[in-house]
Every structure is written in C-alpha cells, then in structure tokens.
Amino acid sequence: MGASGSGKTSMRSMIFSNNPASLTSRLGATIDVEQNHVRFLGDLILNLWDCGGQDAFMDSYLTTQRSTIFSHVGVMIYVFDVETREMSKDLEYYRDCLEGLTQFSKEANVFLLVHKMDLIREGDRAAVFQRKVAELEKASGETGVKVYGTSIYDESLYKAWSSIVNTLIPNARNLSKHLRIFAEACSATEVVLFERTTFLVIATSSPSDTSDTFSSDPVAAHKLDPKRYERTSELIKSFKQSCSRLREEFHSLELELAEFTAVLDEMTKNTYVLVVVHDPVVETAAIKMNIRMARRKFEELQGDNLVS
C-alpha cells in the first residue's frame, strides 16, 4: 500500500515479473486492487495485492472494503515516496491502515519502504533516511515495524524484499541451520540459498545477527561485504536476463579467483545455492559434488517447510 506514484507497481514488476528498471516507466497507475498469485518455491503461493494509492481508492479500502482488504494479511508493505510533499496525508492513511490490521490481522508483519532513495544526493541519503525512520517509527506507535530505504536502481530493493518474503517461509530457520552444517562439510566461508525465479535470498549459513563476517573457525574469518546478498541477487538476475535475450538458459556459474572460489548451482528444482570458499585447497569439483550430494536432503527440507 502507499500513495499513488510511490513506486509500488514498479518494484513488484521488477521482483516478480523480471522486468528491468528501464521499463518501469511504461507502467500505468494501478486501478483499485490488482491481485497476483505468485508461485514462490514451487508450491508456495504468495497472494499479492497491489492497492492503488489514489485518494478515492484509499478511502474505499478503509471503509467499504475494510474487512476484505485487511483480513488474513501475512505482511503489509507500505511504500513512502522519500520526496513526497504530502507526508502528513500519507501518515494519516498509514495510521488508518495500521488500525485495520489491528482489527482484522493482528499478527501481520509490517514493512515500511522509504522508496526512490536514488533521488536524494548520495552524501545526504543516510541522514534523510534516519529522519524518515524516526518519523515512521513514531507514527507506528506500539506496532513493531521494519524500515528499509529502497530504489529500483540498486540492490536495496532486493534486500528489502528478501527480508519480506523470508517472514512468509515456514521454518526458514531450519533451512539456515542445515546450510550451516553444509557449509562446515564443504569448508565454505558462506552458503546462500536463493529462490529460483526471483533470486531473493531464502536463507544463509551466516547467523542472522552477523552481517559482515562468518566462519566456523575464528582464525579463518574473512571480512565480507554487508551488501553481498542483495548485490548477488541483482547481478545474477541481470545476467539471467542477458541470457534470455540471447535465447540461452542460465544453469550455473563458477568463479575461481585469487582470493576465493564461488560456485552457483541448482540445489533443488526451486532454488539455487551459492557456495563461497576461501580455502585454496578446496577444488571446484569437490564443491559441485557436495552440492549434488546435498540435493536430496534439501528437497526434503523444502517439502517439510511447505507443508508445515
């Protein structure tokens, strides 16, 4: 949800329809509610409601359509244009939406996206974002929210949406636990599991509270870019689009560099796995063999997740 022109439809088309940012300007305004049933992880269906942000529609959502819009909600994503001149009105609608959630879907997670951050000068972005976070947290009252600054022109969009869909995956922590076991067996620095179509991050071998380092052996710890997940999502998705334009199908990727080796390969029919190894003794063939041996187990885990 969010005001008209805040960028809701553009980000949805990029994440779930694989449209590049350059084509989003062709998208028209959303009329009333557009419902999309998105197949995620094979048998998990995400029911996405893209709600038009014009005043007449927002008033309708909060009155005559209130029970329909706010019932059985797993996640509400409210998008704010960082440069809006109508922030007071946006916040008023947002607070009304929170009341609707409290009435019909108390357990729903709330994500707030401060969108179009690319319009702010790079040197000012951090300060502007922190001011927005403070303003939105104050408006949210006692409701717990997660705030992300996003843009369709960089990896920030993938970071936000990976966090969002992660809350909808049953037993995602169980997948992370087994990725840590797999990483140790492979002598890997890190292992990351991506959803096949969107290339959003499903789970990683790194502890959730550690964003820049991971290793089972502190002596061998390596400094890793805190934006590595979303940058990988963005780069691989762009590479897949390039393959499609050449009428070629993307299957796997191997990188052997002086500092590390990385293998991106299919883990299950609905996921890809990225294995990063800094140990020069570990051969690429050994990594690929370990992936093949782990596939059956992760197919079982994914099946358990979807039925639980």
Residue, then its C-alpha position, 0 to 999 in steps of 0.5 A: m500500500g502507499a500513495s499513488g506514484s510511490g513506486k509500488t507497481s514498479m518494484r513488484s514488476m521488477i521482483f516478480s515479473n523480471n522486468p528491468a528498471s528501464l521499463t518501469s516507466r511504461l507502467g500505468a497507475t494501478i486501478d483499485v486492487e490488482q491481485n497476483h498469485v505468485r508461485f514462490l518455491g514451487d508450491l508456495i503461493l504468495n497472494l499479492w495485492d497491489c492497492g492503488g494509492q489514489d485518494a478515492f481508492m484509499d478511502s474505499y479500502l478503509t471503509t467499504q472494503r475494510s474487512t476484505i482488504f485487511s483480513h488474513v494479511g501475512v505482511m503489509i508493505y507500505v511504500f513512502d515516496v522519500e520526496t513526497r510533499e504530502m507526508s502528513k496525508d500519507l501518515e494519516y492513511y498509514r495510521d488508518c491502515l495500521e488500525g485495520l490490521t489491528q482489527f482484522s490481522k493482528e499478527a501481520n508483519v509490517f514493512l515500511l519502504v522509504h522508496k526512490m532513495d536514488l533521488i536524494r544526493e548520495g552524501d545526504r541519503a543516510a541522514v534523510f533516511q534516519r529522519k524518515v525512520a524516526e518519523l515512521e517509527k513514531a507514527s507506528g506507535e506500539t506496532g513493531v515495524k521494519v524500515y528499509g530505504t529502497s530504489i529500483y536502481d540498486e540492490s536495496l530493493y532486493k534486500a528489502w524484499s528478501s527480508i519480506v518474503n523470508t517472514l512468509i517461509p515456514n521454518a526458514r530457520n531450519l533451512s539456515k541451520h542445515l546450510r550451516i552444517f553444509a557449509e562446515a562439510c564443504s569448508a565454505t566461508e558462506v552458503v546462500l540459498f536463493e529462490r529460483t525465479t526471483f533470486l531473493v535470498i531464502a536463507t544463509s549459513s551466516p547467523s542472522d545477527t552477523s552481517d559482515t563476517f562468518s566462519s566456523d573457525p575464528v582464525a579463518a574469518h574473512k571480512l565480507d561485504p554487508k551488501r553481498y546478498e542483495r548485490t548477488s541477487e541483482l547481478i545474477k538476475s541481470f545476467k539471467q536476463s542477458c541470457s534470455r535475450l540471447r535465447e540461452e538458459f542460465h544453469s550455473l556459474e563458477l568463479e575461481l579467483a585469487e582470493f576465493t572460489a564461488v560456485l552457483d548451482e541448482m540445489t533443488k528444482n526451486t532454488y539455487v545455492l551459492v557456495v563461497v570458499h576461501d580455502p585454496v585447497v578446496e577444488t571446484a569439483a569437490i564443491k559441485m559434488n557436495i552440492r549434488m550430494a546435498r540435493r536430496k536432503f534439501e528437497e526434503l527440507q523444502g517439502d517439510n517447510l511447505v507443508s508445515 
